[in-house]
Amino acid sequence: MKLDSDLLRFLNTLSRNNNREWFEKNKKRYLALKENFEEFISGIIAGLSKTDKTIAGLDARKCLFRIYRDARFSHDKRPYKTNFGAELSMGGKRSRFASYYIHIEPGECFAGGGVYMPEPDVLKVIRTEIYHDTDTFKQILKTKKFQNTFGELDDFDMLKTAPKGFSPDFKDINLLKYKHYIVGTAISDTEITSPGLQKKIIKTFETMYPFNRFLNSAIMTLEKTGQE
C-alpha cells in the first residue's frame, strides 16, 4: 500500500496553522491520515519481521508518535508536531533497544535507526562490545549495501577525546567517541506517495538489520545481568 497523497499537504498546512481551532476543524482529515499511516507501518512490520524476528507482532498503533506536543515546559507553545513518526524496536517504542525509525515531514523525510540518546549504561556496553569485536562492527559499516544506503554513522555531538575507561591508544578509538549510534537515509517528498515506498523502506531496514542486531547483542547483556 502507499501513503495518502494528502499527507504532506496536511502537514504543510498544519505548519502554517499550528493552533487548536484549525486542527479541530481538520480533525477528521487528520484521523484518516493517521489510520492510513498505521496501515502503512503495519505492512512494514509484517515485511521486516521476516528478517528481524524481534519486531514480529508489534502493534503499529503503539509504534506511532503522538502529534500532540507537550509544551508545558517549553518556550515553543505550538500545540502540534508537524511530522508523522513511527519507531519499531524490540520491547516497543522508546525501549532501550536499537530501533527502526520513519519520519514524515515536508522536505525532511527519512528512514533511519540505531540507538539514539542511550542511557549511560547502554552506551557503555555498546562501546565495550565494539572494543572487543571491532572487526565485526567495521565489517557491518563497510559493506557496499550499507555504505550505499547510509554512508557513515551520524557523527553529530561526538566526543573530542577517548571516553572514560577506554585507552586513547586504541587504534579504532574514533568508533567509541559516538554518543549515539544511528544512521539514516533521506526520502524525497515525491517518493512519499509512491507505490514502491513501503518496499523501499523495508529493504532499507533489512540493510540496517545487522547494525541493529550488533547493538542489541550488547544491550542484551544488561537485560541478562538484570535478571540474575
mmCIF file of the C-alpha atoms, coordinates in Angstrom:
data_MODEL
# 
_entry.id   MODEL 
# 
loop_
_atom_site.group_PDB 
_atom_site.id 
_atom_site.type_symbol 
_atom_site.label_atom_id 
_atom_site.label_alt_id 
_atom_site.label_comp_id 
_atom_site.label_asym_id 
_atom_site.label_entity_id 
_atom_site.label_seq_id 
_atom_site.pdbx_PDB_ins_code 
_atom_site.Cartn_x 
_atom_site.Cartn_y 
_atom_site.Cartn_z 
_atom_site.occupancy 
_atom_site.B_iso_or_equiv 
_atom_site.pdbx_formal_charge 
_atom_site.auth_seq_id 
_atom_site.auth_comp_id 
_atom_site.auth_asym_id 
_atom_site.auth_atom_id 
_atom_site.pdbx_PDB_model_num 
ATOM 1   C CA . MET A 1 1   ? 0.000   0.000   0.000  1.00 0.00 ? 1   MET A CA 1 
ATOM 2   C CA . LYS A 1 2   ? 1.030   3.641   -0.236 1.00 0.00 ? 2   LYS A CA 1 
ATOM 3   C CA . LEU A 1 3   ? 0.696   6.732   1.902  1.00 0.00 ? 3   LEU A CA 1 
ATOM 4   C CA . ASP A 1 4   ? -2.208  9.094   1.286  1.00 0.00 ? 4   ASP A CA 1 
ATOM 5   C CA . SER A 1 5   ? -1.350  11.867  -1.184 1.00 0.00 ? 5   SER A CA 1 
ATOM 6   C CA . ASP A 1 6   ? -2.901  14.363  1.246  1.00 0.00 ? 6   ASP A CA 1 
ATOM 7   C CA . LEU A 1 7   ? -0.334  13.669  3.995  1.00 0.00 ? 7   LEU A CA 1 
ATOM 8   C CA . LEU A 1 8   ? 2.329   16.207  3.043  1.00 0.00 ? 8   LEU A CA 1 
ATOM 9   C CA . ARG A 1 9   ? -0.312  18.798  2.145  1.00 0.00 ? 9   ARG A CA 1 
ATOM 10  C CA . PHE A 1 10  ? -1.864  18.375  5.579  1.00 0.00 ? 10  PHE A CA 1 
ATOM 11  C CA . LEU A 1 11  ? 1.493   18.730  7.360  1.00 0.00 ? 11  LEU A CA 1 
ATOM 12  C CA . ASN A 1 12  ? 2.412   21.765  5.272  1.00 0.00 ? 12  ASN A CA 1 
ATOM 13  C CA . THR A 1 13  ? -0.857  23.471  6.106  1.00 0.00 ? 13  THR A CA 1 
ATOM 14  C CA . LEU A 1 14  ? -0.588  22.494  9.770  1.00 0.00 ? 14  LEU A CA 1 
ATOM 15  C CA . SER A 1 15  ? 2.840   24.153  9.975  1.00 0.00 ? 15  SER A CA 1 
ATOM 16  C CA . ARG A 1 16  ? 1.204   27.429  8.911  1.00 0.00 ? 16  ARG A CA 1 
ATOM 17  C CA . ASN A 1 17  ? -1.882  26.974  11.113 1.00 0.00 ? 17  ASN A CA 1 
ATOM 18  C CA . ASN A 1 18  ? -0.498  25.374  14.253 1.00 0.00 ? 18  ASN A CA 1 
ATOM 19  C CA . ASN A 1 19  ? -3.428  26.129  16.516 1.00 0.00 ? 19  ASN A CA 1 
ATOM 20  C CA . ARG A 1 20  ? -6.264  24.210  18.098 1.00 0.00 ? 20  ARG A CA 1 
ATOM 21  C CA . GLU A 1 21  ? -9.027  25.929  16.148 1.00 0.00 ? 21  GLU A CA 1 
ATOM 22  C CA . TRP A 1 22  ? -7.609  24.888  12.767 1.00 0.00 ? 22  TRP A CA 1 
ATOM 23  C CA . PHE A 1 23  ? -6.773  21.382  13.978 1.00 0.00 ? 23  PHE A CA 1 
ATOM 24  C CA . GLU A 1 24  ? -10.258 20.753  15.351 1.00 0.00 ? 24  GLU A CA 1 
ATOM 25  C CA . LYS A 1 25  ? -11.769 21.816  12.031 1.00 0.00 ? 25  LYS A CA 1 
ATOM 26  C CA . ASN A 1 26  ? -9.458  19.332  10.288 1.00 0.00 ? 26  ASN A CA 1 
ATOM 27  C CA . LYS A 1 27  ? -9.645  16.538  12.890 1.00 0.00 ? 27  LYS A CA 1 
ATOM 28  C CA . LYS A 1 28  ? -11.431 14.057  10.595 1.00 0.00 ? 28  LYS A CA 1 
ATOM 29  C CA . ARG A 1 29  ? -8.802  14.676  7.931  1.00 0.00 ? 29  ARG A CA 1 
ATOM 30  C CA . TYR A 1 30  ? -6.046  14.024  10.471 1.00 0.00 ? 30  TYR A CA 1 
ATOM 31  C CA . LEU A 1 31  ? -7.659  10.821  11.760 1.00 0.00 ? 31  LEU A CA 1 
ATOM 32  C CA . ALA A 1 32  ? -7.999  9.456   8.211  1.00 0.00 ? 32  ALA A CA 1 
ATOM 33  C CA . LEU A 1 33  ? -4.313  10.177  7.550  1.00 0.00 ? 33  LEU A CA 1 
ATOM 34  C CA . LYS A 1 34  ? -3.321  8.623   10.850 1.00 0.00 ? 34  LYS A CA 1 
ATOM 35  C CA . GLU A 1 35  ? -5.246  5.444   10.015 1.00 0.00 ? 35  GLU A CA 1 
ATOM 36  C CA . ASN A 1 36  ? -3.541  5.291   6.621  1.00 0.00 ? 36  ASN A CA 1 
ATOM 37  C CA . PHE A 1 37  ? -0.135  5.731   8.299  1.00 0.00 ? 37  PHE A CA 1 
ATOM 38  C CA . GLU A 1 38  ? -0.919  2.939   10.795 1.00 0.00 ? 38  GLU A CA 1 
ATOM 39  C CA . GLU A 1 39  ? -1.738  0.574   7.939  1.00 0.00 ? 39  GLU A CA 1 
ATOM 40  C CA . PHE A 1 40  ? 1.466   1.593   6.173  1.00 0.00 ? 40  PHE A CA 1 
ATOM 41  C CA . ILE A 1 41  ? 3.516   0.858   9.297  1.00 0.00 ? 41  ILE A CA 1 
ATOM 42  C CA . SER A 1 42  ? 1.696   -2.465  9.810  1.00 0.00 ? 42  SER A CA 1 
ATOM 43  C CA . GLY A 1 43  ? 2.879   -3.512  6.364  1.00 0.00 ? 43  GLY A CA 1 
ATOM 44  C CA . ILE A 1 44  ? 6.463   -2.561  7.201  1.00 0.00 ? 44  ILE A CA 1 
ATOM 45  C CA . ILE A 1 45  ? 6.301   -4.557  10.448 1.00 0.00 ? 45  ILE A CA 1 
ATOM 46  C CA . ALA A 1 46  ? 4.978   -7.590  8.576  1.00 0.00 ? 46  ALA A CA 1 
ATOM 47  C CA . GLY A 1 47  ? 7.636   -7.345  5.866  1.00 0.00 ? 47  GLY A CA 1 
ATOM 48  C CA . LEU A 1 48  ? 10.587  -6.605  8.135  1.00 0.00 ? 48  LEU A CA 1 
ATOM 49  C CA . SER A 1 49  ? 9.601   -9.328  10.615 1.00 0.00 ? 49  SER A CA 1 
ATOM 50  C CA . LYS A 1 50  ? 10.734  -11.917 8.063  1.00 0.00 ? 50  LYS A CA 1 
ATOM 51  C CA . THR A 1 51  ? 14.291  -10.631 8.622  1.00 0.00 ? 51  THR A CA 1 
ATOM 52  C CA . ASP A 1 52  ? 14.162  -9.244  12.165 1.00 0.00 ? 52  ASP A CA 1 
ATOM 53  C CA . LYS A 1 53  ? 12.035  -11.605 14.273 1.00 0.00 ? 53  LYS A CA 1 
ATOM 54  C CA . THR A 1 54  ? 12.331  -9.317  17.315 1.00 0.00 ? 54  THR A CA 1 
ATOM 55  C CA . ILE A 1 55  ? 9.743   -6.894  15.947 1.00 0.00 ? 55  ILE A CA 1 
ATOM 56  C CA . ALA A 1 56  ? 7.211   -9.535  14.892 1.00 0.00 ? 56  ALA A CA 1 
ATOM 57  C CA . GLY A 1 57  ? 3.826   -8.887  16.414 1.00 0.00 ? 57  GLY A CA 1 
ATOM 58  C CA . LEU A 1 58  ? 4.361   -5.200  17.170 1.00 0.00 ? 58  LEU A CA 1 
ATOM 59  C CA . ASP A 1 59  ? 1.134   -3.183  17.188 1.00 0.00 ? 59  ASP A CA 1 
ATOM 60  C CA . ALA A 1 60  ? 1.512   -0.354  14.671 1.00 0.00 ? 60  ALA A CA 1 
ATOM 61  C CA . ARG A 1 61  ? -0.739  1.901   16.760 1.00 0.00 ? 61  ARG A CA 1 
ATOM 62  C CA . LYS A 1 62  ? 1.719   1.690   19.647 1.00 0.00 ? 62  LYS A CA 1 
ATOM 63  C CA . CYS A 1 63  ? 4.673   2.412   17.346 1.00 0.00 ? 63  CYS A CA 1 
ATOM 64  C CA . LEU A 1 64  ? 3.362   5.803   16.220 1.00 0.00 ? 64  LEU A CA 1 
ATOM 65  C CA . PHE A 1 65  ? 4.334   9.023   17.954 1.00 0.00 ? 65  PHE A CA 1 
ATOM 66  C CA . ARG A 1 66  ? 1.593   11.376  19.098 1.00 0.00 ? 66  ARG A CA 1 
ATOM 67  C CA . ILE A 1 67  ? 1.056   14.515  17.061 1.00 0.00 ? 67  ILE A CA 1 
ATOM 68  C CA . TYR A 1 68  ? 0.290   16.468  20.219 1.00 0.00 ? 68  TYR A CA 1 
ATOM 69  C CA . ARG A 1 69  ? 3.253   18.350  21.699 1.00 0.00 ? 69  ARG A CA 1 
ATOM 70  C CA . ASP A 1 70  ? 3.922   18.622  25.411 1.00 0.00 ? 70  ASP A CA 1 
ATOM 71  C CA . ALA A 1 71  ? 4.599   22.359  25.591 1.00 0.00 ? 71  ALA A CA 1 
ATOM 72  C CA . ARG A 1 72  ? 4.278   22.752  29.364 1.00 0.00 ? 72  ARG A CA 1 
ATOM 73  C CA . PHE A 1 73  ? 7.987   23.297  29.939 1.00 0.00 ? 73  PHE A CA 1 
ATOM 74  C CA . SER A 1 74  ? 8.919   24.675  26.520 1.00 0.00 ? 74  SER A CA 1 
ATOM 75  C CA . HIS A 1 75  ? 9.185   28.223  25.196 1.00 0.00 ? 75  HIS A CA 1 
ATOM 76  C CA . ASP A 1 76  ? 7.677   26.851  21.971 1.00 0.00 ? 76  ASP A CA 1 
ATOM 77  C CA . LYS A 1 77  ? 3.959   26.712  22.734 1.00 0.00 ? 77  LYS A CA 1 
ATOM 78  C CA . ARG A 1 78  ? 2.790   25.323  19.400 1.00 0.00 ? 78  ARG A CA 1 
ATOM 79  C CA . PRO A 1 79  ? 0.361   22.514  20.279 1.00 0.00 ? 79  PRO A CA 1 
ATOM 80  C CA . TYR A 1 80  ? 1.113   20.123  17.405 1.00 0.00 ? 80  TYR A CA 1 
ATOM 81  C CA . LYS A 1 81  ? 4.094   18.437  15.811 1.00 0.00 ? 81  LYS A CA 1 
ATOM 82  C CA . THR A 1 82  ? 4.432   18.984  12.087 1.00 0.00 ? 82  THR A CA 1 
ATOM 83  C CA . ASN A 1 83  ? 5.508   15.442  11.278 1.00 0.00 ? 83  ASN A CA 1 
ATOM 84  C CA . PHE A 1 84  ? 4.327   11.843  11.418 1.00 0.00 ? 84  PHE A CA 1 
ATOM 85  C CA . GLY A 1 85  ? 6.766   9.402   13.000 1.00 0.00 ? 85  GLY A CA 1 
ATOM 86  C CA . ALA A 1 86  ? 6.963   5.758   13.974 1.00 0.00 ? 86  ALA A CA 1 
ATOM 87  C CA . GLU A 1 87  ? 9.546   3.670   15.817 1.00 0.00 ? 87  GLU A CA 1 
ATOM 88  C CA . LEU A 1 88  ? 9.878   -0.110  15.602 1.00 0.00 ? 88  LEU A CA 1 
ATOM 89  C CA . SER A 1 89  ? 12.010  -1.863  18.178 1.00 0.00 ? 89  SER A CA 1 
ATOM 90  C CA . MET A 1 90  ? 12.233  -4.921  20.362 1.00 0.00 ? 90  MET A CA 1 
ATOM 91  C CA . GLY A 1 91  ? 10.419  -4.054  23.566 1.00 0.00 ? 91  GLY A CA 1 
ATOM 92  C CA . GLY A 1 92  ? 8.286   -1.389  21.899 1.00 0.00 ? 92  GLY A CA 1 
ATOM 93  C CA . LYS A 1 93  ? 8.587   2.327   21.270 1.00 0.00 ? 93  LYS A CA 1 
ATOM 94  C CA . ARG A 1 94  ? 11.174  4.141   23.402 1.00 0.00 ? 94  ARG A CA 1 
ATOM 95  C CA . SER A 1 95  ? 12.728  0.910   24.656 1.00 0.00 ? 95  SER A CA 1 
ATOM 96  C CA . ARG A 1 96  ? 16.480  0.844   25.216 1.00 0.00 ? 96  ARG A CA 1 
ATOM 97  C CA . PHE A 1 97  ? 16.978  -1.437  22.211 1.00 0.00 ? 97  PHE A CA 1 
ATOM 98  C CA . ALA A 1 98  ? 18.028  -0.376  18.727 1.00 0.00 ? 98  ALA A CA 1 
ATOM 99  C CA . SER A 1 99  ? 15.132  0.822   16.604 1.00 0.00 ? 99  SER A CA 1 
ATOM 100 C CA . TYR A 1 100 ? 13.950  1.441   13.059 1.00 0.00 ? 100 TYR A CA 1 
ATOM 101 C CA . TYR A 1 101 ? 12.525  4.935   12.634 1.00 0.00 ? 101 TYR A CA 1 
ATOM 102 C CA . ILE A 1 102 ? 10.362  6.563   9.953  1.00 0.00 ? 102 ILE A CA 1 
ATOM 103 C CA . HIS A 1 103 ? 9.977   10.345  9.827  1.00 0.00 ? 103 HIS A CA 1 
ATOM 104 C CA . ILE A 1 104 ? 7.489   12.069  7.504  1.00 0.00 ? 104 ILE A CA 1 
ATOM 105 C CA . GLU A 1 105 ? 7.833   15.857  7.308  1.00 0.00 ? 105 GLU A CA 1 
ATOM 106 C CA . PRO A 1 106 ? 7.787   18.088  4.210  1.00 0.00 ? 106 PRO A CA 1 
ATOM 107 C CA . GLY A 1 107 ? 11.347  18.451  2.980  1.00 0.00 ? 107 GLY A CA 1 
ATOM 108 C CA . GLU A 1 108 ? 12.781  16.368  5.828  1.00 0.00 ? 108 GLU A CA 1 
ATOM 109 C CA . CYS A 1 109 ? 11.544  12.813  5.331  1.00 0.00 ? 109 CYS A CA 1 
ATOM 110 C CA . PHE A 1 110 ? 13.919  9.985   6.196  1.00 0.00 ? 110 PHE A CA 1 
ATOM 111 C CA . ALA A 1 111 ? 14.245  6.391   7.337  1.00 0.00 ? 111 ALA A CA 1 
ATOM 112 C CA . GLY A 1 112 ? 16.840  5.650   9.974  1.00 0.00 ? 112 GLY A CA 1 
ATOM 113 C CA . GLY A 1 113 ? 17.567  3.875   13.179 1.00 0.00 ? 113 GLY A CA 1 
ATOM 114 C CA . GLY A 1 114 ? 20.022  2.560   15.713 1.00 0.00 ? 114 GLY A CA 1 
ATOM 115 C CA . VAL A 1 115 ? 20.344  3.802   19.289 1.00 0.00 ? 115 VAL A CA 1 
ATOM 116 C CA . TYR A 1 116 ? 19.659  7.487   19.920 1.00 0.00 ? 116 TYR A CA 1 
ATOM 117 C CA . MET A 1 117 ? 20.441  9.199   23.244 1.00 0.00 ? 117 MET A CA 1 
ATOM 118 C CA . PRO A 1 118 ? 21.183  5.950   25.109 1.00 0.00 ? 118 PRO A CA 1 
ATOM 119 C CA . GLU A 1 119 ? 21.375  5.852   28.873 1.00 0.00 ? 119 GLU A CA 1 
ATOM 120 C CA . PRO A 1 120 ? 24.968  5.806   30.205 1.00 0.00 ? 120 PRO A CA 1 
ATOM 121 C CA . ASP A 1 121 ? 24.932  2.064   30.955 1.00 0.00 ? 121 ASP A CA 1 
ATOM 122 C CA . VAL A 1 122 ? 23.626  1.281   27.472 1.00 0.00 ? 122 VAL A CA 1 
ATOM 123 C CA . LEU A 1 123 ? 26.239  3.499   25.822 1.00 0.00 ? 123 LEU A CA 1 
ATOM 124 C CA . LYS A 1 124 ? 28.990  1.842   27.864 1.00 0.00 ? 124 LYS A CA 1 
ATOM 125 C CA . VAL A 1 125 ? 28.048  -1.718  26.866 1.00 0.00 ? 125 VAL A CA 1 
ATOM 126 C CA . ILE A 1 126 ? 27.798  -0.703  23.201 1.00 0.00 ? 126 ILE A CA 1 
ATOM 127 C CA . ARG A 1 127 ? 31.273  0.831   23.311 1.00 0.00 ? 127 ARG A CA 1 
ATOM 128 C CA . THR A 1 128 ? 32.598  -2.231  25.144 1.00 0.00 ? 128 THR A CA 1 
ATOM 129 C CA . GLU A 1 129 ? 31.115  -4.552  22.516 1.00 0.00 ? 129 GLU A CA 1 
ATOM 130 C CA . ILE A 1 130 ? 32.686  -2.507  19.724 1.00 0.00 ? 130 ILE A CA 1 
ATOM 131 C CA . TYR A 1 131 ? 36.020  -2.502  21.574 1.00 0.00 ? 131 TYR A CA 1 
ATOM 132 C CA . HIS A 1 132 ? 36.041  -6.297  21.911 1.00 0.00 ? 132 HIS A CA 1 
ATOM 133 C CA . ASP A 1 133 ? 34.591  -7.088  18.478 1.00 0.00 ? 133 ASP A CA 1 
ATOM 134 C CA . THR A 1 134 ? 35.787  -4.189  16.366 1.00 0.00 ? 134 THR A CA 1 
ATOM 135 C CA . ASP A 1 135 ? 36.275  -6.211  13.190 1.00 0.00 ? 135 ASP A CA 1 
ATOM 136 C CA . THR A 1 136 ? 32.661  -7.402  13.107 1.00 0.00 ? 136 THR A CA 1 
ATOM 137 C CA . PHE A 1 137 ? 31.344  -3.873  13.663 1.00 0.00 ? 137 PHE A CA 1 
ATOM 138 C CA . LYS A 1 138 ? 33.594  -2.421  10.965 1.00 0.00 ? 138 LYS A CA 1 
ATOM 139 C CA . GLN A 1 139 ? 32.566  -5.149  8.524  1.00 0.00 ? 139 GLN A CA 1 
ATOM 140 C CA . ILE A 1 140 ? 28.917  -4.172  9.022  1.00 0.00 ? 140 ILE A CA 1 
ATOM 141 C CA . LEU A 1 141 ? 29.648  -0.485  8.436  1.00 0.00 ? 141 LEU A CA 1 
ATOM 142 C CA . LYS A 1 142 ? 31.825  -1.128  5.389  1.00 0.00 ? 142 LYS A CA 1 
ATOM 143 C CA . THR A 1 143 ? 29.579  -3.437  3.391  1.00 0.00 ? 143 THR A CA 1 
ATOM 144 C CA . LYS A 1 144 ? 28.753  -1.989  -0.012 1.00 0.00 ? 144 LYS A CA 1 
ATOM 145 C CA . LYS A 1 145 ? 24.993  -2.119  0.588  1.00 0.00 ? 145 LYS A CA 1 
ATOM 146 C CA . PHE A 1 146 ? 25.287  -0.365  3.963  1.00 0.00 ? 146 PHE A CA 1 
ATOM 147 C CA . GLN A 1 147 ? 27.597  2.324   2.558  1.00 0.00 ? 147 GLN A CA 1 
ATOM 148 C CA . ASN A 1 148 ? 25.356  2.940   -0.459 1.00 0.00 ? 148 ASN A CA 1 
ATOM 149 C CA . THR A 1 149 ? 22.277  3.239   1.747  1.00 0.00 ? 149 THR A CA 1 
ATOM 150 C CA . PHE A 1 150 ? 23.527  5.120   4.804  1.00 0.00 ? 150 PHE A CA 1 
ATOM 151 C CA . GLY A 1 151 ? 27.087  6.266   4.205  1.00 0.00 ? 151 GLY A CA 1 
ATOM 152 C CA . GLU A 1 152 ? 28.727  6.750   7.610  1.00 0.00 ? 152 GLU A CA 1 
ATOM 153 C CA . LEU A 1 153 ? 27.440  6.816   11.178 1.00 0.00 ? 153 LEU A CA 1 
ATOM 154 C CA . ASP A 1 154 ? 25.837  10.133  12.095 1.00 0.00 ? 154 ASP A CA 1 
ATOM 155 C CA . ASP A 1 155 ? 28.707  11.944  13.796 1.00 0.00 ? 155 ASP A CA 1 
ATOM 156 C CA . PHE A 1 156 ? 26.954  14.909  15.416 1.00 0.00 ? 156 PHE A CA 1 
ATOM 157 C CA . ASP A 1 157 ? 27.784  15.529  19.069 1.00 0.00 ? 157 ASP A CA 1 
ATOM 158 C CA . MET A 1 158 ? 30.853  13.256  19.121 1.00 0.00 ? 158 MET A CA 1 
ATOM 159 C CA . LEU A 1 159 ? 33.350  13.272  21.957 1.00 0.00 ? 159 LEU A CA 1 
ATOM 160 C CA . LYS A 1 160 ? 36.616  15.032  21.240 1.00 0.00 ? 160 LYS A CA 1 
ATOM 161 C CA . THR A 1 161 ? 38.646  12.673  23.447 1.00 0.00 ? 161 THR A CA 1 
ATOM 162 C CA . ALA A 1 162 ? 38.540  8.987   24.342 1.00 0.00 ? 162 ALA A CA 1 
ATOM 163 C CA . PRO A 1 163 ? 35.543  8.037   26.524 1.00 0.00 ? 163 PRO A CA 1 
ATOM 164 C CA . LYS A 1 164 ? 36.244  7.289   30.163 1.00 0.00 ? 164 LYS A CA 1 
ATOM 165 C CA . GLY A 1 165 ? 37.523  3.756   30.692 1.00 0.00 ? 165 GLY A CA 1 
ATOM 166 C CA . PHE A 1 166 ? 38.993  3.329   27.203 1.00 0.00 ? 166 PHE A CA 1 
ATOM 167 C CA . SER A 1 167 ? 42.586  3.931   26.178 1.00 0.00 ? 167 SER A CA 1 
ATOM 168 C CA . PRO A 1 168 ? 43.174  6.767   23.691 1.00 0.00 ? 168 PRO A CA 1 
ATOM 169 C CA . ASP A 1 169 ? 45.774  4.484   22.105 1.00 0.00 ? 169 ASP A CA 1 
ATOM 170 C CA . PHE A 1 170 ? 43.097  2.057   20.896 1.00 0.00 ? 170 PHE A CA 1 
ATOM 171 C CA . LYS A 1 171 ? 43.536  2.089   17.104 1.00 0.00 ? 171 LYS A CA 1 
ATOM 172 C CA . ASP A 1 172 ? 39.813  2.472   16.423 1.00 0.00 ? 172 ASP A CA 1 
ATOM 173 C CA . ILE A 1 173 ? 39.134  4.905   19.246 1.00 0.00 ? 173 ILE A CA 1 
ATOM 174 C CA . ASN A 1 174 ? 37.011  7.100   16.952 1.00 0.00 ? 174 ASN A CA 1 
ATOM 175 C CA . LEU A 1 175 ? 34.397  4.331   16.843 1.00 0.00 ? 175 LEU A CA 1 
ATOM 176 C CA . LEU A 1 176 ? 33.972  4.732   20.604 1.00 0.00 ? 176 LEU A CA 1 
ATOM 177 C CA . LYS A 1 177 ? 33.534  8.504   20.589 1.00 0.00 ? 177 LYS A CA 1 
ATOM 178 C CA . TYR A 1 178 ? 29.939  8.477   19.400 1.00 0.00 ? 178 TYR A CA 1 
ATOM 179 C CA . LYS A 1 179 ? 27.222  9.468   21.874 1.00 0.00 ? 179 LYS A CA 1 
ATOM 180 C CA . HIS A 1 180 ? 24.583  7.973   19.579 1.00 0.00 ? 180 HIS A CA 1 
ATOM 181 C CA . TYR A 1 181 ? 24.893  5.028   17.206 1.00 0.00 ? 181 TYR A CA 1 
ATOM 182 C CA . ILE A 1 182 ? 22.495  5.980   14.438 1.00 0.00 ? 182 ILE A CA 1 
ATOM 183 C CA . VAL A 1 183 ? 22.247  6.015   10.658 1.00 0.00 ? 183 VAL A CA 1 
ATOM 184 C CA . GLY A 1 184 ? 19.705  7.391   8.221  1.00 0.00 ? 184 GLY A CA 1 
ATOM 185 C CA . THR A 1 185 ? 18.836  7.966   4.604  1.00 0.00 ? 185 THR A CA 1 
ATOM 186 C CA . ALA A 1 186 ? 16.759  10.792  3.141  1.00 0.00 ? 186 ALA A CA 1 
ATOM 187 C CA . ILE A 1 187 ? 13.476  10.238  1.319  1.00 0.00 ? 187 ILE A CA 1 
ATOM 188 C CA . SER A 1 188 ? 12.303  12.845  -1.177 1.00 0.00 ? 188 SER A CA 1 
ATOM 189 C CA . ASP A 1 189 ? 8.822   14.318  -0.944 1.00 0.00 ? 189 ASP A CA 1 
ATOM 190 C CA . THR A 1 190 ? 7.972   12.856  -4.345 1.00 0.00 ? 190 THR A CA 1 
ATOM 191 C CA . GLU A 1 191 ? 8.799   9.364   -3.066 1.00 0.00 ? 191 GLU A CA 1 
ATOM 192 C CA . ILE A 1 192 ? 6.497   9.663   -0.046 1.00 0.00 ? 192 ILE A CA 1 
ATOM 193 C CA . THR A 1 193 ? 3.336   8.872   -2.003 1.00 0.00 ? 193 THR A CA 1 
ATOM 194 C CA . SER A 1 194 ? 4.914   6.484   -4.498 1.00 0.00 ? 194 SER A CA 1 
ATOM 195 C CA . PRO A 1 195 ? 3.588   2.906   -4.638 1.00 0.00 ? 195 PRO A CA 1 
ATOM 196 C CA . GLY A 1 196 ? 7.075   1.483   -4.040 1.00 0.00 ? 196 GLY A CA 1 
ATOM 197 C CA . LEU A 1 197 ? 7.881   3.397   -0.844 1.00 0.00 ? 197 LEU A CA 1 
ATOM 198 C CA . GLN A 1 198 ? 6.808   0.671   1.568  1.00 0.00 ? 198 GLN A CA 1 
ATOM 199 C CA . LYS A 1 199 ? 9.013   -1.940  -0.103 1.00 0.00 ? 199 LYS A CA 1 
ATOM 200 C CA . LYS A 1 200 ? 11.896  0.538   -0.280 1.00 0.00 ? 200 LYS A CA 1 
ATOM 201 C CA . ILE A 1 201 ? 11.712  1.227   3.459  1.00 0.00 ? 201 ILE A CA 1 
ATOM 202 C CA . ILE A 1 202 ? 11.568  -2.495  4.234  1.00 0.00 ? 202 ILE A CA 1 
ATOM 203 C CA . LYS A 1 203 ? 14.711  -3.040  2.132  1.00 0.00 ? 203 LYS A CA 1 
ATOM 204 C CA . THR A 1 204 ? 16.374  -0.076  3.868  1.00 0.00 ? 204 THR A CA 1 
ATOM 205 C CA . PHE A 1 205 ? 15.636  -1.597  7.266  1.00 0.00 ? 205 PHE A CA 1 
ATOM 206 C CA . GLU A 1 206 ? 16.795  -5.027  6.121  1.00 0.00 ? 206 GLU A CA 1 
ATOM 207 C CA . THR A 1 207 ? 20.140  -3.389  5.280  1.00 0.00 ? 207 THR A CA 1 
ATOM 208 C CA . MET A 1 208 ? 20.162  -1.841  8.758  1.00 0.00 ? 208 MET A CA 1 
ATOM 209 C CA . TYR A 1 209 ? 19.338  -5.138  10.492 1.00 0.00 ? 209 TYR A CA 1 
ATOM 210 C CA . PRO A 1 210 ? 22.952  -6.390  11.055 1.00 0.00 ? 210 PRO A CA 1 
ATOM 211 C CA . PHE A 1 211 ? 23.795  -2.988  12.580 1.00 0.00 ? 211 PHE A CA 1 
ATOM 212 C CA . ASN A 1 212 ? 20.837  -3.106  14.973 1.00 0.00 ? 212 ASN A CA 1 
ATOM 213 C CA . ARG A 1 213 ? 21.483  -6.768  15.761 1.00 0.00 ? 213 ARG A CA 1 
ATOM 214 C CA . PHE A 1 214 ? 25.053  -5.940  16.791 1.00 0.00 ? 214 PHE A CA 1 
ATOM 215 C CA . LEU A 1 215 ? 23.874  -3.105  19.044 1.00 0.00 ? 215 LEU A CA 1 
ATOM 216 C CA . ASN A 1 216 ? 21.153  -5.269  20.565 1.00 0.00 ? 216 ASN A CA 1 
ATOM 217 C CA . SER A 1 217 ? 23.575  -8.087  21.303 1.00 0.00 ? 217 SER A CA 1 
ATOM 218 C CA . ALA A 1 218 ? 25.450  -5.623  23.528 1.00 0.00 ? 218 ALA A CA 1 
ATOM 219 C CA . ILE A 1 219 ? 22.302  -4.242  25.159 1.00 0.00 ? 219 ILE A CA 1 
ATOM 220 C CA . MET A 1 220 ? 21.029  -7.753  25.877 1.00 0.00 ? 220 MET A CA 1 
ATOM 221 C CA . THR A 1 221 ? 23.939  -8.226  28.303 1.00 0.00 ? 221 THR A CA 1 
ATOM 222 C CA . LEU A 1 222 ? 22.310  -5.590  30.505 1.00 0.00 ? 222 LEU A CA 1 
ATOM 223 C CA . GLU A 1 223 ? 18.993  -7.386  30.330 1.00 0.00 ? 223 GLU A CA 1 
ATOM 224 C CA . LYS A 1 224 ? 20.604  -10.687 31.350 1.00 0.00 ? 224 LYS A CA 1 
ATOM 225 C CA . THR A 1 225 ? 22.503  -9.025  34.200 1.00 0.00 ? 225 THR A CA 1 
ATOM 226 C CA . GLY A 1 226 ? 19.293  -7.523  35.499 1.00 0.00 ? 226 GLY A CA 1 
ATOM 227 C CA . GLN A 1 227 ? 17.602  -10.916 35.541 1.00 0.00 ? 227 GLN A CA 1 
ATOM 228 C CA . GLU A 1 228 ? 20.327  -12.607 37.561 1.00 0.00 ? 228 GLU A CA 1 
# 
